[in-house]
């Protein structure tokens, strides 16, 4: 398949109707994809406890033995769109107590900085159709130190770094396997799998490799379903009533011998997990127990619902061997092809790799270096591997399955109980396939901006999906993420829709219009639910910034309220983005002129509220949150942070006479200002409108040019918020000058923490206290570009502050882009984003490919948090591809 056809195929993804419609409407090349999660245990969906402790209810130790209710997981896994049939890899080094079937990591309470994967793998390559995908993994030859990782991280406090797998010494002397898995499709249901295994150690060793094929368990839950079956018929044959029939053929090992077929059932080991009578003699962990201990736990009749080919592969020191497999769906009359593993296999791999090279070469604009192109390609690969099957029917989850014991009463009335309409059954873009194997609304918005460059229809589908009636609440709220759909995330959905529309060539007006209508409901929800006092000052609690300030926004002292600068500014940004969309739609339908005026008026009211509630501090030249006590006292929280930068995002310029609709809108705006006693000649006095004398456009903004200059003085100060690798979330000057405040008998404090946070606030995951985060950096750059288009070359600022160098805002954004992109580029000491261990700095086997972390050290740029959050961090690809 030519990747040039991706756009046409993806256009079919815009589905309507039942939640499953998206699966039915997708093109055939998307039947199989990397939709298998890296982690199914410890998720909300699998939690049926009475206390909501998902980590404890379904720990890693249960994962090999306990059937999942909602979705499967595995290493380098692929599956059908409904996850009926799954294929993934398992390994055994001959020393571990269990098969390596899934990535190991610490759960939230175990990690000294929250949940954390403790393994090393890379998404090396992928094309949008999944016709070519490459994954690499480093697996120790020594016994995997499960207990050591848990014990040492438990011993360490929040003031210490995380204890990582490399720190244990298990990779010393290069005693590890480098494993690379490559998938190549001959057609939508004919997939070849190449597994290359390199012994990096000093001695010959044996690796057990078990490509595993299984069915997701849909027969043990809810309405009775026919149980599918696998059997041995030369190949492993998997017959499923919905997915059809597939054959998994295995080529010989390097010694010429064929592997052994093993079968068990993808059902829970009831004696081990629940202490009750077994329902099958060959449970989910049957293959594990047979390979590790020789137990009689695989079916001698060679049938079941889970199977594996068992290779035992000796490899000399420094050598590389190759295994070949083929998964295919035969049509009636087809005979097995005994020659598939030879030249045909090699030719397919070459052809698909050549296609991938040509596809990404054509994507790169002029001026992109080879290193930058590599970053783009891997960012896109991570996004593609991050597509995951997501099934979550909230009423079924709350009440329990028919014929099964009901969950505890506390579960029935606990998390997400007000979202009984929610019924997800689709493929979604995940923030991190291990750490966050579920959708997150504001993360997803940034995913789509990067995805729009390679899969615009999929990007649009993702944005529309969250607005569908089985996702969006009837009251207009968008679900935040599965741990709490009720949490309030920044309203960036409209911005993402507009960006995707623009990246896709500004042609799909129907998409933009469809998103706009649903976002009207969401905007109204914000106004009615997140502005409790009706004064246009918004209080969003979490708001995606993990309580960046001194106080926990979700748990304020009694009698105290928080007037949020960022919550209010986010709404100003939302109003202007909806105005921008309305202007696009008004070009084709004058009905939208009325709605554009509405958002202009609402934006004006929000800017009035910012002024009336003193969120701008004229003495400091910065915006601050305000604590308001029961007696009306206002206490500014003077923390120089991204909270005070969010108002900069709310800016849009409107031309004077460029189009008839905009000319009419200018008159409407003038009429609105006249009702406020402001005439056209004195327009700047409005407080939210600025105009350059003689120019043909006006700018609507919370931050006028002079206030912008003052905010940028801090933002562009390398002793303040400007790091060598982007904008810090909190100013570095708070390292020596931490902010503290006493309120209602309690003391609160916040300082600059460039790496992991040392506070347990908000579940121990409050890491917005100094590191560089890509999403807000991206939004700031995009906003400053809008200012630059309006203010032009006459407006300059000092960058960096104190340097004496004057730059236009366009030059400032170019410098910010350069710093952010530099995180991932090789330098004298390796890539800044992988500075945590010597191997990543000096060993090409570890440094040649890129990891996309959740956030980055505010001083060194070292990657922190989730190691594969290729979702929003992948917007680095957008920075490279759209760099001016």
Secondary structure, DSSP 8 states (H G I E B T S, - for coil): --GGGHHHHHGGG---SSTTHHHHHS-GGGSEES-SBS--TT-STT---SS--HHHHT-HHHHTTS--SS--B-EEEEEETT-SEEEEEEEE-SSSSS-B-S--EE-TTTSTTS-EE-SEEEEEEE-TTSSEEEEEEEEESS---HHHHHHHHHHS-TTS----GGGGTTTGGG-EEEEEEEEEEEETTEEEEEEEEEE-SSS-EEEEEEEEEEE---SSSSS-----EEEESSSEEEEETTTEEEEEEE---TTS---EEEEE-SS--HHHHHSS--S-SS-TTHHHHHHHH--S-S-TT-EESEEEEEEEEEE-TT-EEEEEEEEE---TT----TTTTSHHHHHHHHHHHHHHHHHHHHHS-TT--HHHHHHHHHHHHHHHHTEEEEEEEHHHHHH--TTS----HHHHTSTTTT-TT-EEEEEEE-SBTTTB-S-BHHHHHHHHHHHTTT-HHHHHHHHHHTTSTTTS-TTS----BTT-TTS-----HHHHHHHHHHHTTS--HHHHHHHHHHHHHHHHHHHHHS-TTSSS----TTTTTTS-SSS-TTS--TT-EEE-HHHHHHHHHHHHHHHHHHHHHHTT-THHHHHHHHHHHHHHHHHHHHHHTT-EETTTTEE-EEEE-TT--EEEE---BGGGTGGGG-EEEEESSSSHHHHHHHHHHHHHHHHTT--GGGGGGGSSEEE-TT-SEEEEESS-HHHHHHHHHHHT-TTTTEETTEEBSB-GGGGTS-EEEEETTEEEEE--BSSS----HHHHT---SBSB-HHHHHHHHHHHHHHHHHHGGG-EEESSTTS--EEEHHHHHHHHHHHHHHTTSEETTEEGGG-SSHHHHH-HHHHSS--B-SEE-TTT--EES-TB-HHHHTHHHHHHHT--
